[in-house]
């Protein structure tokens, strides 16, 4: 989980400070030492750590802490504020040109995930009512254009490519003309990467930027590379000039050094983060929410937004009515599973809830593959079987197991759990006298 190691170490340092009724300067010095070590172990830039600790220490030895009734809480408040400022203070959105299309150029090294991220960004902007056009500008990497076409197609995005043209500047200019003629208000150019920064790469990117009317240059960097990500961001900004950063693979970065350092070093905002392998696993970067998660305070705003995006209110009302009438079936169960899947990994969602311990999550052994198996079993049933599971006999179970790639005992287990749920709903349903009002399905 993102920032897991850093979060644990910072919370341990705060626990010691919170446990003291009165804090001395020596206590603060020891606490700052632990925070400094935690940040360095998280691969945060040394200069950034030094400046951060200096600012926090200066505020922590002031009257607001030493004379406070809750000095431990005051220090956490200061760390929260300074860490948020370090990461950019507030969300930075894509700038939209007053004269469409808005041209966005994706830059970055090979392997950072530019092509997939270009499609993810297009999908996110499409949800916001835009009409993005993806441009296959990587003419060097084998199958790069095909990859963009495939991921773009999965998201229902238009993709512009010229298979026989090896000039990315020409392709970009032609794509913009195509966008104007087809009503695309956003153009996202996927460019070629390199294993390392070189003059040829920079010259090509500069040429695209100058000749294709690029409005936003977004650098895609792999969060898991830590300090290297920060160095790459600094080099690209110095030589090309970037408007923002997209951090990919943040879900696999337990340290978080890149996310904490990159804004401070480049003075350019982190605009988006990639949080998983699914094509909708991208979100706007909110520094204050990320810091809240690091400090163990959760991120309820992001959790609510994900729920609002995933769940259909009309469907929820229909489901509630079916529950009241005891008409809940496997079709409804499948629908709830699919909506849960839209929200992302369960582990990531649990991390947004205040007070949830990351180590406790590991012990819980959340098996998302089990949810996938349940979905496969239900989809292997006929509509009649989903609506009335009691008709499922031994031969039907064998057919369902074979069709879903599971075992008969898996089918039996699902049916047993479903019957237990129905009994539970019957006991606590809202149509009983003396009931306590509306009943909600656990996943809704």
VOVEX-346797 format. One record per residue (C-alpha): x, z, y; residue number from 1; residue in one letter. Coordinates in steps of 0.1 Angstrom, whole numbers. Layout:
// residues N
[site [X; Z; Y]; NUM; 'A']
...
END
This chain:
// residues 444
[site [0; 0; 0]; 1; 'X']
[site [13; -8; 35]; 2; 'X']
[site [34; 19; 52]; 3; 'X']
[site [29; 42; 22]; 4; 'X']
[site [64; 57; 22]; 5; 'X']
[site [66; 61; 60]; 6; 'X']
[site [31; 76; 61]; 7; 'X']
[site [39; 102; 34]; 8; 'X']
[site [72; 113; 51]; 9; 'X']
[site [56; 115; 86]; 10; 'X']
[site [27; 135; 73]; 11; 'X']
[site [51; 159; 55]; 12; 'X']
[site [69; 164; 88]; 13; 'X']
[site [36; 171; 107]; 14; 'X']
[site [25; 195; 80]; 15; 'X']
[site [54; 218; 87]; 16; 'X']
[site [48; 217; 125]; 17; 'X']
[site [10; 223; 120]; 18; 'X']
[site [17; 254; 100]; 19; 'X']
[site [34; 272; 129]; 20; 'X']
[site [13; 291; 154]; 21; 'X']
[site [40; 288; 180]; 22; 'X']
[site [67; 261; 182]; 23; 'X']
[site [102; 265; 195]; 24; 'X']
[site [126; 238; 207]; 25; 'X']
[site [145; 243; 175]; 26; 'X']
[site [113; 235; 155]; 27; 'X']
[site [108; 204; 176]; 28; 'X']
[site [144; 193; 171]; 29; 'X']
[site [141; 197; 133]; 30; 'X']
[site [107; 178; 133]; 31; 'X']
[site [122; 150; 154]; 32; 'X']
[site [151; 147; 129]; 33; 'X']
[site [127; 143; 100]; 34; 'X']
[site [107; 117; 120]; 35; 'X']
[site [139; 98; 128]; 36; 'X']
[site [150; 98; 92]; 37; 'X']
[site [115; 86; 81]; 38; 'X']
[site [116; 57; 105]; 39; 'X']
[site [152; 47; 96]; 40; 'X']
[site [143; 47; 59]; 41; 'X']
[site [113; 25; 67]; 42; 'X']
[site [138; 0; 80]; 43; 'X']
[site [129; 3; 116]; 44; 'X']
[site [155; -11; 140]; 45; 'X']
[site [180; 17; 149]; 46; 'X']
[site [178; 11; 187]; 47; 'X']
[site [140; 13; 185]; 48; 'X']
[site [142; 45; 165]; 49; 'X']
[site [166; 61; 190]; 50; 'X']
[site [145; 52; 220]; 51; 'X']
[site [113; 63; 203]; 52; 'X']
[site [126; 97; 192]; 53; 'X']
[site [141; 102; 227]; 54; 'X']
[site [107; 96; 243]; 55; 'X']
[site [88; 118; 219]; 56; 'X']
[site [113; 146; 222]; 57; 'X']
[site [112; 146; 260]; 58; 'X']
[site [74; 149; 259]; 59; 'X']
[site [74; 174; 230]; 60; 'X']
[site [96; 200; 248]; 61; 'X']
[site [73; 199; 278]; 62; 'X']
[site [46; 224; 288]; 63; 'X']
[site [18; 204; 271]; 64; 'X']
[site [33; 213; 237]; 65; 'X']
[site [52; 246; 241]; 66; 'X']
[site [24; 263; 260]; 67; 'X']
[site [-4; 248; 239]; 68; 'X']
[site [-26; 268; 215]; 69; 'X']
[site [-22; 240; 189]; 70; 'X']
[site [14; 227; 194]; 71; 'X']
[site [14; 209; 161]; 72; 'X']
[site [-16; 188; 170]; 73; 'X']
[site [-1; 181; 204]; 74; 'X']
[site [30; 167; 188]; 75; 'X']
[site [10; 145; 165]; 76; 'X']
[site [-9; 132; 196]; 77; 'X']
[site [23; 123; 213]; 78; 'X']
[site [37; 105; 182]; 79; 'X']
[site [4; 87; 179]; 80; 'X']
[site [5; 75; 216]; 81; 'X']
[site [42; 65; 215]; 82; 'X']
[site [40; 48; 182]; 83; 'X']
[site [9; 28; 194]; 84; 'X']
[site [28; 18; 226]; 85; 'X']
[site [58; 8; 204]; 86; 'X']
[site [36; -16; 184]; 87; 'X']
[site [19; -32; 213]; 88; 'X']
[site [-8; -7; 225]; 89; 'X']
[site [-38; -31; 221]; 90; 'X']
[site [-50; -61; 202]; 91; 'X']
[site [-37; -95; 215]; 92; 'X']
[site [-60; -124; 209]; 93; 'X']
[site [-54; -161; 206]; 94; 'X']
[site [-54; -178; 240]; 95; 'X']
[site [-79; -206; 242]; 96; 'X']
[site [-72; -236; 264]; 97; 'X']
[site [-99; -244; 290]; 98; 'X']
[site [-94; -281; 280]; 99; 'X']
[site [-99; -285; 242]; 100; 'X']
[site [-84; -288; 218]; 101; 'X']
[site [-63; -256; 218]; 102; 'X']
[site [-31; -266; 199]; 103; 'X']
[site [-14; -239; 179]; 104; 'X']
[site [20; -244; 163]; 105; 'X']
[site [30; -223; 133]; 106; 'X']
[site [67; -217; 130]; 107; 'X']
[site [89; -197; 106]; 108; 'X']
[site [114; -198; 78]; 109; 'X']
[site [107; -212; 44]; 110; 'X']
[site [89; -188; 21]; 111; 'X']
[site [72; -167; 49]; 112; 'X']
[site [39; -182; 40]; 113; 'X']
[site [33; -206; 69]; 114; 'X']
[site [11; -231; 51]; 115; 'X']
[site [-13; -205; 35]; 116; 'X']
[site [-14; -186; 68]; 117; 'X']
[site [-23; -217; 87]; 118; 'X']
[site [-53; -221; 65]; 119; 'X']
[site [-62; -184; 67]; 120; 'X']
[site [-60; -185; 105]; 121; 'X']
[site [-82; -216; 104]; 122; 'X']
[site [-107; -199; 82]; 123; 'X']
[site [-108; -169; 105]; 124; 'X']
[site [-113; -190; 136]; 125; 'X']
[site [-141; -210; 118]; 126; 'X']
[site [-160; -177; 112]; 127; 'X']
[site [-157; -172; 150]; 128; 'X']
[site [-176; -204; 156]; 129; 'X']
[site [-146; -227; 162]; 130; 'X']
[site [-140; -261; 145]; 131; 'X']
[site [-103; -260; 134]; 132; 'X']
[site [-83; -290; 123]; 133; 'X']
[site [-52; -283; 101]; 134; 'X']
[site [-23; -306; 105]; 135; 'X']
[site [2; -312; 77]; 136; 'X']
[site [34; -314; 98]; 137; 'X']
[site [58; -303; 70]; 138; 'X']
[site [72; -337; 59]; 139; 'X']
[site [101; -323; 39]; 140; 'X']
[site [90; -297; 14]; 141; 'X']
[site [75; -314; -17]; 142; 'X']
[site [38; -310; -20]; 143; 'X']
[site [35; -291; 13]; 144; 'X']
[site [9; -315; 26]; 145; 'X']
[site [-10; -313; -7]; 146; 'X']
[site [-9; -275; -6]; 147; 'X']
[site [-24; -275; 29]; 148; 'X']
[site [-51; -299; 18]; 149; 'X']
[site [-60; -277; -12]; 150; 'X']
[site [-61; -243; 7]; 151; 'X']
[site [-79; -260; 36]; 152; 'X']
[site [-104; -275; 13]; 153; 'X']
[site [-112; -241; -2]; 154; 'X']
[site [-121; -229; 32]; 155; 'X']
[site [-141; -260; 42]; 156; 'X']
[site [-115; -270; 68]; 157; 'X']
[site [-106; -305; 79]; 158; 'X']
[site [-70; -315; 72]; 159; 'X']
[site [-51; -342; 89]; 160; 'X']
[site [-21; -358; 71]; 161; 'X']
[site [-1; -391; 71]; 162; 'X']
[site [16; -395; 38]; 163; 'X']
[site [39; -423; 48]; 164; 'X']
[site [49; -410; 82]; 165; 'X']
[site [80; -388; 82]; 166; 'X']
[site [79; -380; 120]; 167; 'X']
[site [62; -346; 126]; 168; 'X']
[site [60; -353; 163]; 169; 'X']
[site [41; -385; 159]; 170; 'X']
[site [18; -369; 132]; 171; 'X']
[site [10; -340; 156]; 172; 'X']
[site [2; -364; 185]; 173; 'X']
[site [-20; -385; 163]; 174; 'X']
[site [-37; -354; 149]; 175; 'X']
[site [-46; -343; 185]; 176; 'X']
[site [-61; -377; 192]; 177; 'X']
[site [-81; -374; 159]; 178; 'X']
[site [-93; -339; 169]; 179; 'X']
[site [-106; -351; 203]; 180; 'X']
[site [-125; -379; 186]; 181; 'X']
[site [-140; -356; 160]; 182; 'X']
[site [-149; -326; 180]; 183; 'X']
[site [-122; -302; 167]; 184; 'X']
[site [-116; -276; 194]; 185; 'X']
[site [-86; -260; 176]; 186; 'X']
[site [-56; -278; 161]; 187; 'X']
[site [-32; -258; 139]; 188; 'X']
[site [1; -275; 131]; 189; 'X']
[site [19; -265; 100]; 190; 'X']
[site [56; -272; 105]; 191; 'X']
[site [86; -274; 83]; 192; 'X']
[site [107; -243; 75]; 193; 'X']
[site [143; -237; 65]; 194; 'X']
[site [161; -212; 44]; 195; 'X']
[site [178; -201; 76]; 196; 'X']
[site [176; -210; 113]; 197; 'X']
[site [196; -241; 123]; 198; 'X']
[site [198; -265; 153]; 199; 'X']
[site [180; -293; 136]; 200; 'X']
[site [150; -271; 128]; 201; 'X']
[site [148; -258; 164]; 202; 'X']
[site [152; -293; 179]; 203; 'X']
[site [123; -305; 158]; 204; 'X']
[site [100; -276; 168]; 205; 'X']
[site [110; -279; 204]; 206; 'X']
[site [101; -316; 203]; 207; 'X']
[site [67; -309; 188]; 208; 'X']
[site [60; -282; 214]; 209; 'X']
[site [69; -304; 243]; 210; 'X']
[site [52; -336; 231]; 211; 'X']
[site [21; -323; 214]; 212; 'X']
[site [8; -301; 242]; 213; 'X']
[site [13; -269; 221]; 214; 'X']
[site [-7; -241; 238]; 215; 'X']
[site [3; -212; 214]; 216; 'X']
[site [34; -209; 193]; 217; 'X']
[site [29; -184; 165]; 218; 'X']
[site [58; -172; 144]; 219; 'X']
[site [50; -164; 108]; 220; 'X']
[site [74; -137; 93]; 221; 'X']
[site [75; -119; 60]; 222; 'X']
[site [69; -82; 66]; 223; 'X']
[site [88; -73; 34]; 224; 'X']
[site [121; -86; 48]; 225; 'X']
[site [122; -56; 72]; 226; 'X']
[site [151; -59; 97]; 227; 'X']
[site [156; -96; 88]; 228; 'X']
[site [121; -103; 100]; 229; 'X']
[site [129; -87; 134]; 230; 'X']
[site [162; -107; 136]; 231; 'X']
[site [143; -139; 128]; 232; 'X']
[site [117; -132; 154]; 233; 'X']
[site [143; -125; 181]; 234; 'X']
[site [162; -158; 173]; 235; 'X']
[site [130; -179; 173]; 236; 'X']
[site [119; -164; 206]; 237; 'X']
[site [153; -169; 222]; 238; 'X']
[site [156; -205; 211]; 239; 'X']
[site [120; -217; 210]; 240; 'X']
[site [98; -193; 228]; 241; 'X']
[site [70; -177; 209]; 242; 'X']
[site [36; -164; 220]; 243; 'X']
[site [30; -141; 191]; 244; 'X']
[site [38; -131; 156]; 245; 'X']
[site [18; -132; 123]; 246; 'X']
[site [31; -107; 98]; 247; 'X']
[site [25; -118; 62]; 248; 'X']
[site [26; -97; 30]; 249; 'X']
[site [19; -65; 48]; 250; 'X']
[site [0; -52; 18]; 251; 'X']
[site [33; -52; -2]; 252; 'X']
[site [54; -36; 25]; 253; 'X']
[site [55; 1; 18]; 254; 'X']
[site [81; 7; 45]; 255; 'X']
[site [66; -10; 76]; 256; 'X']
[site [99; -15; 96]; 257; 'X']
[site [91; -50; 107]; 258; 'X']
[site [56; -42; 120]; 259; 'X']
[site [70; -13; 141]; 260; 'X']
[site [101; -30; 154]; 261; 'X']
[site [92; -67; 160]; 262; 'X']
[site [70; -62; 192]; 263; 'X']
[site [95; -38; 208]; 264; 'X']
[site [125; -61; 201]; 265; 'X']
[site [108; -94; 212]; 266; 'X']
[site [82; -80; 236]; 267; 'X']
[site [58; -105; 220]; 268; 'X']
[site [26; -92; 204]; 269; 'X']
[site [18; -91; 167]; 270; 'X']
[site [-15; -111; 167]; 271; 'X']
[site [-25; -112; 130]; 272; 'X']
[site [-15; -96; 97]; 273; 'X']
[site [-18; -110; 62]; 274; 'X']
[site [-31; -83; 39]; 275; 'X']
[site [-34; -100; 5]; 276; 'X']
[site [-34; -132; -15]; 277; 'X']
[site [-70; -142; -9]; 278; 'X']
[site [-77; -168; 17]; 279; 'X']
[site [-97; -144; 38]; 280; 'X']
[site [-70; -117; 37]; 281; 'X']
[site [-61; -120; 73]; 282; 'X']
[site [-71; -99; 102]; 283; 'X']
[site [-64; -93; 139]; 284; 'X']
[site [-37; -67; 145]; 285; 'X']
[site [-49; -35; 161]; 286; 'X']
[site [-19; -13; 169]; 287; 'X']
[site [-39; 18; 175]; 288; 'X']
[site [-58; 14; 142]; 289; 'X']
[site [-26; 8; 123]; 290; 'X']
[site [-9; 39; 137]; 291; 'X']
[site [-40; 59; 128]; 292; 'X']
[site [-36; 48; 92]; 293; 'X']
[site [1; 56; 92]; 294; 'X']
[site [-6; 91; 104]; 295; 'X']
[site [-32; 96; 77]; 296; 'X']
[site [-62; 95; 101]; 297; 'X']
[site [-78; 64; 84]; 298; 'X']
[site [-92; 34; 101]; 299; 'X']
[site [-130; 36; 100]; 300; 'X']
[site [-135; 9; 127]; 301; 'X']
[site [-118; -18; 105]; 302; 'X']
[site [-137; -5; 74]; 303; 'X']
[site [-170; -8; 93]; 304; 'X']
[site [-162; -43; 105]; 305; 'X']
[site [-153; -54; 70]; 306; 'X']
[site [-186; -40; 57]; 307; 'X']
[site [-206; -57; 84]; 308; 'X']
[site [-189; -90; 77]; 309; 'X']
[site [-193; -88; 39]; 310; 'X']
[site [-229; -74; 36]; 311; 'X']
[site [-260; -93; 44]; 312; 'X']
[site [-287; -71; 60]; 313; 'X']
[site [-316; -92; 47]; 314; 'X']
[site [-302; -90; 12]; 315; 'X']
[site [-297; -52; 16]; 316; 'X']
[site [-334; -48; 26]; 317; 'X']
[site [-346; -68; -3]; 318; 'X']
[site [-324; -48; -27]; 319; 'X']
[site [-337; -15; -13]; 320; 'X']
[site [-373; -27; -19]; 321; 'X']
[site [-364; -37; -55]; 322; 'X']
[site [-348; -3; -61]; 323; 'X']
[site [-380; 14; -49]; 324; 'X']
[site [-401; -7; -73]; 325; 'X']
[site [-376; -2; -102]; 326; 'X']
[site [-369; -40; -103]; 327; 'X']
[site [-331; -38; -100]; 328; 'X']
[site [-315; -63; -124]; 329; 'X']
[site [-281; -77; -133]; 330; 'X']
[site [-284; -105; -107]; 331; 'X']
[site [-286; -77; -80]; 332; 'X']
[site [-256; -59; -96]; 333; 'X']
[site [-235; -91; -96]; 334; 'X']
[site [-245; -97; -59]; 335; 'X']
[site [-232; -63; -50]; 336; 'X']
[site [-199; -68; -68]; 337; 'X']
[site [-194; -101; -50]; 338; 'X']
[site [-200; -85; -16]; 339; 'X']
[site [-176; -58; -25]; 340; 'X']
[site [-150; -84; -34]; 341; 'X']
[site [-153; -100; 1]; 342; 'X']
[site [-141; -67; 16]; 343; 'X']
[site [-107; -69; -1]; 344; 'X']
[site [-88; -47; -25]; 345; 'X']
[site [-104; -13; -32]; 346; 'X']
[site [-70; 4; -27]; 347; 'X']
[site [-67; -11; 8]; 348; 'X']
[site [-103; 0; 17]; 349; 'X']
[site [-97; 35; 4]; 350; 'X']
[site [-66; 37; 26]; 351; 'X']
[site [-89; 32; 57]; 352; 'X']
[site [-108; 64; 49]; 353; 'X']
[site [-95; 95; 67]; 354; 'X']
[site [-79; 121; 45]; 355; 'X']
[site [-74; 99; 15]; 356; 'X']
[site [-40; 106; -1]; 357; 'X']
[site [-21; 75; -12]; 358; 'X']
[site [-7; 93; -42]; 359; 'X']
[site [-42; 104; -52]; 360; 'X']
[site [-51; 67; -52]; 361; 'X']
[site [-23; 60; -77]; 362; 'X']
[site [-37; 86; -100]; 363; 'X']
[site [-72; 72; -97]; 364; 'X']
[site [-59; 39; -114]; 365; 'X']
[site [-84; 16; -97]; 366; 'X']
[site [-88; -13; -120]; 367; 'X']
[site [-100; -43; -101]; 368; 'X']
[site [-96; -65; -132]; 369; 'X']
[site [-125; -45; -147]; 370; 'X']
[site [-147; -56; -119]; 371; 'X']
[site [-137; -92; -125]; 372; 'X']
[site [-145; -88; -162]; 373; 'X']
[site [-180; -74; -153]; 374; 'X']
[site [-186; -104; -131]; 375; 'X']
[site [-175; -128; -158]; 376; 'X']
[site [-198; -112; -184]; 377; 'X']
[site [-229; -113; -161]; 378; 'X']
[site [-222; -150; -151]; 379; 'X']
[site [-221; -158; -189]; 380; 'X']
[site [-257; -147; -192]; 381; 'X']
[site [-288; -168; -188]; 382; 'X']
[site [-310; -160; -159]; 383; 'X']
[site [-336; -146; -183]; 384; 'X']
[site [-309; -122; -197]; 385; 'X']
[site [-299; -111; -163]; 386; 'X']
[site [-335; -103; -153]; 387; 'X']
[site [-343; -86; -186]; 388; 'X']
[site [-312; -73; -204]; 389; 'X']
[site [-334; -59; -232]; 390; 'X']
[site [-336; -94; -247]; 391; 'X']
[site [-299; -94; -254]; 392; 'X']
[site [-295; -91; -291]; 393; 'X']
[site [-263; -93; -313]; 394; 'X']
[site [-261; -131; -313]; 395; 'X']
[site [-265; -133; -276]; 396; 'X']
[site [-238; -106; -271]; 397; 'X']
[site [-214; -127; -292]; 398; 'X']
[site [-222; -158; -271]; 399; 'X']
[site [-218; -139; -238]; 400; 'X']
[site [-185; -123; -249]; 401; 'X']
[site [-171; -157; -259]; 402; 'X']
[site [-183; -173; -227]; 403; 'X']
[site [-167; -146; -205]; 404; 'X']
[site [-135; -143; -225]; 405; 'X']
[site [-142; -107; -234]; 406; 'X']
[site [-151; -86; -264]; 407; 'X']
[site [-186; -77; -277]; 408; 'X']
[site [-178; -40; -270]; 409; 'X']
[site [-172; -50; -233]; 410; 'X']
[site [-207; -65; -232]; 411; 'X']
[site [-221; -33; -248]; 412; 'X']
[site [-203; -11; -224]; 413; 'X']
[site [-217; -30; -194]; 414; 'X']
[site [-253; -29; -207]; 415; 'X']
[site [-250; 8; -214]; 416; 'X']
[site [-237; 15; -179]; 417; 'X']
[site [-265; -6; -164]; 418; 'X']
[site [-292; 13; -183]; 419; 'X']
[site [-277; 46; -172]; 420; 'X']
[site [-278; 33; -136]; 421; 'X']
[site [-315; 24; -140]; 422; 'X']
[site [-323; 59; -152]; 423; 'X']
[site [-304; 73; -122]; 424; 'X']
[site [-323; 51; -98]; 425; 'X']
[site [-356; 62; -114]; 426; 'X']
[site [-348; 98; -110]; 427; 'X']
[site [-338; 95; -73]; 428; 'X']
[site [-360; 66; -62]; 429; 'X']
[site [-377; 67; -29]; 430; 'X']
[site [-412; 62; -45]; 431; 'X']
[site [-414; 96; -60]; 432; 'X']
[site [-433; 124; -43]; 433; 'X']
[site [-410; 148; -25]; 434; 'X']
[site [-383; 121; -24]; 435; 'X']
[site [-358; 123; 4]; 436; 'X']
[site [-365; 90; 20]; 437; 'X']
[site [-345; 58; 16]; 438; 'X']
[site [-322; 53; -13]; 439; 'X']
[site [-291; 31; -10]; 440; 'X']
[site [-273; 14; -38]; 441; 'X']
[site [-238; 28; -40]; 442; 'X']
[site [-221; -5; -31]; 443; 'X']
[site [-244; -12; -2]; 444; 'X']
END
